[in-house]
Amino acid sequence: MSWAELLPTRDERRFDRRIIWGSILGYPLLYALGYLSKSVPGPAAIWPSNALAFAAFMLLPARLWPLVAVGMVSWEILTRPLLYWLTSQALPSLAAICSFGLANILTTAGPALLARGMRLFRRQERFQFVVSPLWIIALFAGVLPGALLGAWSSAHTAGFSLTPADIGLWALASVLTIVTLGPMLFGLILGFSEPAPTPAQTWERWTVACFIVALFLFFAVLPWAAVDPLMEPMLFAVPLTWLALRFSRRATNIGVVTVAAGVVFLAGYGVGIYRDVASIDGWRNVVISIDVFLVIGCGGALLVNLMTLKQRALLDELAREHAALRDYAIALGAAEETARRKTAADLHDGIGQVLAGQSMTLAAMRAHASQPLSVLLDEAAEASREAQEGLRVMIQDLSPPGLDNASLSETLRWLADFFEGRFGFVVKWCVSGAADLPRDRLRLIYRCTRELLMNARKHSQRQSAEVGVDLCAAMVEITVVDEGIGFDVHHAASFSGRRFGLAQLREHVRAAGGTLDLDSIVGEGCRVTVRLPLPTPAAA
């Protein structure tokens, strides 16, 4: 690899500049939202600016990470004093502010470093994320150093002793921020790629939106004492699940951000069911449980939505491939039928004419030949007649004369006469119902019936079979029954000849959108049912 190939392209430099400017402009706004999301001192339940910093560390090359870190510390120094002044709090020292800035850097750069090291996200592959449980390790292990430093800085500034709950709160808040706001920011930066169309209807959008609003109003306006501030918010799992299973990635991200931000706001300001939380002691007792619920609920909704969309995309792709294979099979069947008819015509017009001329020549020579020579000529004429008869049978097998102009009843009658005349195999047939059969469908009915009768003649060890054809407007059902020796359907693999013929026939039927059902019992015969859909008049 040359040095020029390692340099970023013009598009990559333009993209990097857009990320940098977006971080510069968006970081202080999201920082202020996180700080104002609570009414008491101490760590916030969610810190939106961490999501933007995490996105910058994930999307930018490592050579630009120092620039992101310097920007975060700079905004920390500029923004935190202003926010402390607005909220009438004592301004911390410059060392404490820098310590908070370094904690935020570690909290966001750590998960990004682990995720890229575990190859959960690669910049060279069009920013594709890998769905893996390793994300849990990358997020929680990645935020731990920053959580330790941030919790220590917060406790030292407030004059409290450091507790494991403070570290857990900082870590959970960071993970919650990345899980809930991260996908939204990635979607805004990279675009919301929807793997497959979603089935959600307009009424569903209104229903989910009204459901979420109603839950917030219920929790905010009706502060009943019986309402559990930890259990009742789990009702948000209903709209989140609905979003995950039925809606697009964009709609699910919006719903997740709305739920997470709303719950954090109600808890941070002691609104409604969280009226007893608006104190330092109450906040510390409840906020960890809130974060755990939001991480599981919101993160689970995003994961289920991603997996659902990917599964739907795979199913759509399989449906398209199946339709393409079906079209190929139909085209192959048409080509096969054309080849049969052409081969039959060539045999009739070529070898057939030669054999007919040869018979006429032998007959003329016989009239003028001597006795010894006439015997040889008779033998040659007999061989010529046998060859003509074999050729006639071959032509009938390839493309029966008159099939293109025959009705269904005439086709079945011809098949019955053919099997009885050639093999002594008696075929009883009947047709019930009426439908307008396209010519290609009639040819397929002929091929299916002939193949099934041939199998019955070869394997049933009987000299008769019955054919029933039931016609309706949407489907034709072909049933071939023999009272032969039968076989075990579950061990049909041992019948190699029968298996090959039925397997080939099943593929032809499946290509036409039909089904083939086999029912057989040892000693009681066999029943094969073929169902073929009939095209609608518009499709025909």
N, C-alpha and C positions, 0 to 999 in steps of 0.2 A: 504494500500500500504506500503510495507516494504522500509527501507532505501536503500537497494540494488537496488530496482527498480528505485529509483530516481537518482542513479548515471549513468553517461553516459556510453554507451557501447564502446567497442574497435573501432568499425566502426565510431561511432559518434566522438570519440576523434581524430581519424585519419582525419575525414572530417574537424573538427574544426582547426586542425593544418594546413591543406592545405589552408583554408580560411585565416588564420593569416599570413602565409608565402606569400601567393599571395598578400595580402594587403600591407605587408611590402615592397615587391619588386615592386608592381605596383603603389602604391600611389605616390611616388616622380615623376615617369614618367608622370602620368596623371596630376599631379599638375603642372609640367613644361609645358605641352601642353596647359593647361588652361591659364597659365600666358602668354604664347607666342601667344595666339590666338588673341591678340589685340595689336595695336601699340601705344595706348595712355594710360595714367594713368587712373585709375578708375576701377570699377567692370567689369569683363568679361561677355560676353553674354552667355558663357557656361563654366562650371567648371568641367571637366571630373572626377577629383579625388573625387568629392562629390558622384558620382554614385558608385564608388568602396566602399567608406565608408558606404553609404546607404546599399549596398548589404551585407557588413560585419555585420552591426547592425541587418539586417533582418535575416541573416542565422545563426549567432552565438547566443548561449544562453546569457541571461542577465548577468550571472556571468563573462563573458569575455568582456563585454562592456568597463570596465575601461582600459583594455589592449589596445583596439582599440583607445580609446581617448588619452591615453598616447602616442601611436605611431603617431597619427595625430599631436599632439602638438610637438613631437620631430622632425618630418619631417618638420613642419612649421618653427621651429627654425633653422634647418640645410639648408633647401632649399631656403627660401625667401631671406636671405642675398646674396646667390650665384646668384639668378636670378636678384636681384637689381644691383649687380655688373656687370653682363653681359649686362644689358640694361642701364647701366650708370645712375642709379637713386639713390637718396639719401637714405641711409639705415635707416629704421625706428627704433625706440627704441625697446628694448626687451619686454616692456609692450605692445606695439602696436602689435608686432608679436604674442605674446601670446593671445592678444585679437582677432586677426584674426583666430588663431587656435581654440579658444573657439567658435567663431562664426561658423566655419565650422563644429565643433562637434554638436552644437545645430541645425544647418541646416540639418544635415543628421540623427542624432539620433531622432529628433522630429518627422518627418514623420514615421520613423520605429516604434517608440513607439506607436503612434496613430494607425498605421495600425495593429500592433499586438494586441493592446487593442480593436480595433473594430473587431478583428477576421477576418481580410481580408487576413491574411497569418498566417499559423500555422505550426510550425516546426515539430509537431508530425504527420502531415498528408502528409508526403513525399513532403514537400515544395510546397503545392498547393496554388495558388493565387485565390482569389475570385473576380469575375468581379462584381463590385458594384460602384454606383456613390459616395459612401462614400470615395473612393480614392481621389476625388477632395478635400474633407474636410481634409482628413489626410495629403495630400501633402501641400496644401496652408496654413492650420493652423499650420502644423508641422514645416514648414520652417520659419514662421514669427518671432519667438524669435531670431533665428540666423540671419535673415535678418536685424532686428533692430540693433543687436550688430555689425554685419559686416558693414552695411551702416554707422553707427556712427563712427566706427573705421576708415573706409576709408575716411570719411569727415574730421575727426579730424586730421588724418595724413597729408592730403592734404591741410589743412587749410581752408576748405570750410564749410559752414553751411549745416546741414542735411536737406534734402528735401524729401517729399514723393516719388518723382521719384527715388531717390537713393534706398529707401527701396523696392519699386516695382521692380526695376531692379535686385537687389540682389535676391529677392524672385522668380522672373520669371526665372532668370538664374539657380537657384537651382532646381526649378521644371522642367525646360527644360532638365537639365542634367539627372535628375532621370528618366524622361519619355522617353528620346531618348536613352541614353546609358545604363540605368538600365536593360532593357530586354536583351540587348546584353551581358552584364556581367553575368546576371543570366543564360543565355543560355550557356556561356562558362564554368561557374562553375558547373551547374547542368546537362548540356546537353540539346540540343534543342529537346524537345519532340514534334513530329508532330502527332496531333490527327488523321489525315487522309491524304492520298496521294493528291497531288495537281495536277491540270490539266494543269499547265503551260508547254508549248512546248519550244524546244530549240530556235526557232526563236523569241519567246516572250522574253526570257532572253536577247538575243542580242539586241532586239529592245528597251527594257527598259533601258539597260545599255547605249546604244548609245544615247537615248533620254536625260538621265541625264547628260552625258558628253557634249552633244550639248548645253544644257541649260547653263551649267557652262561656256563653251567657248563663248557663245553668250553674257552672262553678263560680262565676263572678257575682251574680245577682242574688243567688239563693245560698247564703252561708249557713246551711243547716249544721247543727252540732253533730248530727248522726253521720254526716258525710266524712269518710276517711280520706284525708289528703294524699295518702299513698296508694290506696286501692282504687278509688273512683276514677282517677285519670287513666286507668287501664281501659276504660271505655273507648279511648281513642284508638285502641287496637282494631275496632270494627271498621272505621273509615280508612285506616292505614292498610288493612288487609284488602279492602275493596279496591283501593288505589293500586296496590301491588299486583293484583290479579287481573284487573280490567283496563287499566289506564296506561298511558305512555310514560316514558321515562321523565319527560319534562313535568307532566302533571304530578307524578309521584314525588319528585323532588320538591315541587312547590308545596305539596301537602305536608311532607316531612318537615320542611323548614317552618311552615306555619304552626304546626303542632308543637315542635320543639321550642320555638321562640315564644309562643303563647303561654305554654306551661311555665317556662322559666320566668317570664314577666309576671304572671300571677303569683308565683312563689316568691319572687324577689321583692315584690311590693306588698305582700300580704293581702292580696285581693281575694275575697270570697272564701273558699275553703282553706286558703292558706293564710287566713287572718292572724293565726297564732305563730306564724313562721317569721314575721317581720322583726326579729330580734336576733342577736348574735347566737344565743344558745339554740333557739328554735331553728334558725337557718342551718346551723351545723348538723342538727339532728335529722333534718328532712332532705337537705339538698343532695346528699349522696344517694339516697333511695330514688330521688327524682332522676338523677343522672343515669343510674343503672337502668331504670325503666325506659328512659328515652333512648339510651344506647341499644338496648335489646329491641324495643319496639320499632324505633325509626330505622336502625340499622337492618333489622330483620325485614322490614317492609321494602327497603331499597334492594336488599339481596334477593328477596322473592320476586320483586318486579324485574330485576335483571335476568334471573333464571327463567322467569315466565316468558319474557320477550325473546330470549335466546331459543327457548324450546319452541315458541310459536314460529320463529324464523326458520328453525330446522324443519318443522312440520310443513311450512310453506315451501321450503326448498325441496323436500321430499315429494310434495304434491306436484310441484313443477316438473321434477325429474320423472315422476310416474307418468304424468301427462305426456312428456316428451317420449318416454319409452313406449307408451301406448301408441303415440303417433307413428313412431318408428316401426312398431309391430304391425300396425295397420298398413303402412306403406310397404313393409316387407311381405305381408300377406297378399296385397294387391300385385306386387311384383312377382310373387310366386305363382299367383293365378294367371297372370299374363304370360309367364314363362311356360306354364303347363299348356295353355291354349296354343301358344306359338309352337311349342315342341310337338304337340298333337297335330297341328296343321302341317308342320314340316314333315313329320313322319307320313302323314296321309298323302301329301302332294309329292313327296320325294320317294322314300323307300316303298311306300304303298303302290305308287304308280309303276315303279320298277318291277316289283313282284307281280303286279297284274300283267304287265307286258311280258314278263318272263313266262307266266302261265300260258298266255296266248301263243307265244313262240313255241313252247313245248307241245302244246296241242296241235299246232300246225306241223311240227316235225313228226309227231306221232302218226299222222295220217300217211306219211310217205316213208316211214322207217320200216326196216325189216324186222323179223320177229325177235332176234336177240337184242337189237337196239331199242325196240319198242318197250321191252321190259325195263330197261334202264331209264327210258323217258318217262314211263309211268311212275317209277320211284322218284324221279326228279320232280314231276308234277305234283305228287303227293307231298313231298317236302316243301314245295313252293306254297301249296295250299295251307299246310301247317304254319308256315312262316307268316302267311297273310292272316290266318286266324289269330296267331299270337300277337301280331301287330295291331289287329283290330281290338283285341282285349287291352292291349297297352294303351291305345288311344282312348278307349273308354275309361280306363283308370285315370288317365291324365285329365281329360276334359270330355265328359259324356256329350255326345251330339244332342243338340236341342235343349241343353240345360239353360242357356241364356233366354230361351223363350218359353220354358215350361213353368207351370204353376207348381205350388207346393204338393198338391195331390199327385200330379203327373210325375214329379220328381220322386216321391216315395214309391209310386207304382213302378217306376223304372228301376229303382233300387231293389224292390222285392223281386221283380222278374230277373234282374241281373244275378242276385244271390241264388235264386232257385235254379236258374238255367246253368250257371257256371259251377256252383258248388253243391247243388241239391239242398240248400239251406232255406227253409221256409220262413218267410217274414210276414207277420200279420201287422198291419198298420192301421191307424185311424187318426183323423184330424178333427179337433173340436175348436169351436170359435172361429172368428174371422178377423183378419187384419190386413192392412196393405203392407206387403213385405217388399222392401227395396231389394234390388237384384243382388247386391253384395251380401246382404243378410241371408238371402235364399241360398247363395253359394256356401256360406258358412254353415247353414243348417244341413246342407247336403254333405259337407265334409265331416261334420260332427257325427251325423247319423251313420255314414259309411264307415267311419273309423270305429265307432262303438259296435256296429254289426260285425265288422271284421274281427274285433276282439272277442265277441261272443262266439263266433264260428270257430276261432282258433282254440279258445281256452275253456269254453263251457262244457265241451264233450256232449253237446246236444245238437240237434239238427233243426232247431227252430228258435225264434225270438220274437218279441213283440215291441213295436214302436208306437209311441203315443206322442202327438204334438198338440199342445194346447196354446191357442193364440188369444191374445187380448190386445188392447190398444197400446199398452206400454211394454209388454214383454212376451216372449215366446219361450215355452218350456218343452224340452225334448226329454222323453223318458224311454230308455231302452232296457227291457227286462228279459232275462233268460232264466230258465229253471235248471241250470247246470250244476256243476259240482261246487261252485262258489269258492271263496278263499277268505283268509283272515286279512282284513283290511289293515290291521296294525302291523302285520308282517308281510305287507305286499312287496317289500323290497326283494324278496326271494323270487318273485315272478318278474324276471328281468324284461321279458318281451312285453307283457302287459303293462308293466310300470313305465317303460319308455313310451309306448303309444299313448297311454293316458296322460303322462306328464307333458308330452308334446301337445296333446289336445288341450290340456288345461291351460297351457300358456297361450294358445290361440284364443281360447274363450276369455281368458283374463284380459288379453289385449283388446278384445271387443267390449270390455266392461261387464262381462258375465261371470257366472260361477259354475263350477262342476262339483257335484256331490256324489260320493260313492258309498253304496250300502250293500254289503255282502256278508253272508253267513256260510260257513263251510257246510256243504251238503244241501243248501237251500237256494242256491242261485245267486244272482247279482242284479242290482238295480243301479243304473247310472242316470242322474238327472242333470241336464244342462239348462241353465236359464240365461237367456240373452236379452238385453234391453233392446227395444225398438226405438229408432230415432223419432223425435217429434216431427210433425210436418214442417215446422220452421227450420229445424236442423237439417232435415232431409233436403 
